[in-house]
Amino acid sequence: MIACDRDRCLCQYGLPRNTYQRDGWDWPHGDEGDVAERLSDRLAVLPDGVFLRLTPPEQPTVDDVLKPGSLIHAGYHHEGTIYKVFRVRRREYYGGIPAYTISLGDVDQEAREDGMPKNYQGANIKELVYQDGEIRKLFANNDTVLEVVGYDSIDVDYQATLAAGWSDA
């Protein structure tokens, strides 16, 4: 594995054409030709020169740091608003690069029995990695940092579950 600092990599691969978001609705998985090359324990690069952050092996992962009930603030996500984390899911992108997706709801929102926010509308933050004490986006040229501002319990609305009906499946 090649050890590489960011300046040397930029010289070798050139400046990225994309900032961080890829084309398409949920494109970041890549196809067989869009596989990231690991440059170090902290950095990978896509064929088009876009750099990806990696969680170094000696550091915790996003699901070690964020648990259901974590209260977070994401600067780009409705400035100043605090959200509650309801679920943390691991996904692989670009040929096996691990990152995490979190499902969010309002701080005072109850959960369904499956742990997702009641009346869930698909509020997620995708492509998260943990690096050097910060939760950041997978794409290295996105400087967004998620800030954990506290913890709360997840209250389950069992009445809503009963109204929807029980299933033995």
C-alpha positions in Angstrom: 0.0 0.0 0.0 1.3 3.4 -1.0 1.7 6.0 1.8 0.5 9.3 0.4 -0.1 12.8 1.6 -2.8 14.9 0.1 -0.5 17.4 -1.8 1.4 14.6 -3.5 -1.8 12.8 -4.4 -3.2 16.0 -6.0 -0.1 16.4 -8.1 -0.3 12.8 -9.3 -4.1 12.6 -9.9 -5.0 16.2 -10.6 -7.8 18.2 -9.0 -11.1 16.4 -8.7 -13.8 17.3 -11.2 -16.7 16.7 -8.7 -16.9 18.4 -5.4 -18.5 15.5 -3.5 -21.9 14.6 -4.9 -22.0 12.1 -7.7 -24.5 12.0 -10.6 -27.8 10.2 -10.1 -30.2 9.7 -7.2 -28.1 7.2 -5.2 -25.0 6.9 -7.3 -22.3 6.6 -4.7 -22.0 2.8 -4.8 -20.2 3.0 -8.1 -20.0 0.3 -10.8 -17.3 -2.2 -11.6 -15.3 0.5 -13.3 -15.7 3.0 -10.4 -13.6 1.3 -7.7 -11.5 3.4 -5.3 -7.8 2.7 -4.9 -6.7 2.8 -1.3 -3.6 5.1 -1.1 -3.2 4.8 2.7 -5.2 3.9 5.8 -6.8 7.4 5.6 -7.3 8.1 1.9 -8.5 6.5 -1.3 -9.0 7.9 -4.8 -11.6 7.2 -7.5 -10.6 6.8 -11.1 -11.7 10.4 -11.8 -9.4 11.8 -9.1 -12.0 12.3 -6.4 -10.5 11.6 -2.9 -12.3 9.6 -0.3 -11.7 9.7 3.5 -11.2 6.4 5.3 -11.5 5.6 9.0 -8.0 4.4 10.1 -8.1 0.9 11.6 -7.0 2.1 15.0 -9.8 4.6 15.3 -13.5 3.9 16.2 -16.1 3.8 13.5 -19.2 6.0 13.1 -21.4 3.3 14.7 -19.1 3.1 17.7 -19.5 6.9 18.2 -23.2 7.5 17.2 -25.9 5.4 18.8 -29.7 5.7 18.5 -30.6 8.8 20.7 -27.5 10.8 19.8 -28.3 14.4 19.2 -26.4 15.9 16.3 -25.9 19.1 14.5 -24.8 19.2 10.8 -23.9 22.7 9.7 -25.2 22.2 6.1 -28.5 20.6 7.2 -30.8 23.5 8.3 -28.4 25.7 10.1 -28.7 25.5 13.9 -31.2 22.6 14.0 -30.5 19.7 16.3 -31.6 16.2 15.1 -31.9 12.9 16.9 -30.2 9.8 15.4 -32.6 6.9 15.1 -30.5 4.3 13.2 -26.9 3.9 12.1 -26.3 1.6 9.1 -23.0 0.5 7.5 -22.7 0.5 3.7 -19.9 -0.1 1.3 -19.2 2.3 -1.6 -16.9 2.2 -4.6 -15.7 -1.4 -4.3 -15.6 -1.9 -0.6 -15.0 1.5 1.1 -17.0 1.4 4.4 -19.1 4.4 5.3 -22.3 5.0 7.3 -25.8 6.3 6.8 -27.8 7.7 9.7 -31.6 8.1 9.9 -32.7 11.3 11.6 -35.8 12.7 13.2 -36.8 15.6 15.3 -35.6 15.7 18.9 -39.1 15.2 20.4 -40.1 12.6 17.8 -41.1 9.1 18.9 -40.0 5.9 17.2 -41.9 3.1 15.6 -41.4 -0.4 17.1 -38.6 -1.0 14.5 -36.7 2.0 15.9 -37.2 4.3 12.9 -38.8 7.7 13.4 -42.6 7.7 13.5 -43.9 9.1 10.1 -40.4 8.6 8.7 -39.9 10.7 5.5 -36.4 9.4 4.6 -34.3 12.0 6.4 -30.8 10.6 6.2 -27.2 11.7 6.1 -25.2 9.3 4.0 -21.5 8.6 3.4 -20.1 9.3 6.9 -16.7 8.2 8.2 -14.9 8.8 11.5 -11.4 10.3 11.4 -9.4 11.9 14.1 -12.2 12.5 16.5 -14.6 13.9 13.9 -17.6 12.5 12.0 -17.0 13.7 8.4 -18.3 13.0 4.9 -16.7 10.3 2.8 -15.7 12.8 0.1 -12.5 14.5 1.2 -13.3 17.8 -0.4 -16.4 18.2 1.7 -15.4 19.9 4.9 -18.7 19.3 6.8 -18.3 17.9 10.3 -21.2 16.4 12.3 -21.2 17.6 15.9 -22.6 15.4 18.7 -24.3 17.8 21.1 -25.9 15.3 23.5 -27.9 12.1 24.0 -31.5 11.3 24.6 -33.6 8.2 24.8 -35.7 6.8 22.0 -39.3 6.6 23.0 -41.3 4.0 21.2 -45.0 4.8 20.3 -46.5 1.4 20.9 -50.0 2.7 20.4 -49.1 3.6 16.7 -47.8 0.0 16.4 -51.0 -1.5 17.7 -53.1 0.7 15.4 -51.0 -0.5 12.4 -51.6 -4.1 13.4 -49.3 -6.8 14.6 -47.6 -9.2 12.3 -46.1 -12.6 13.0 -44.1 -12.5 9.8 
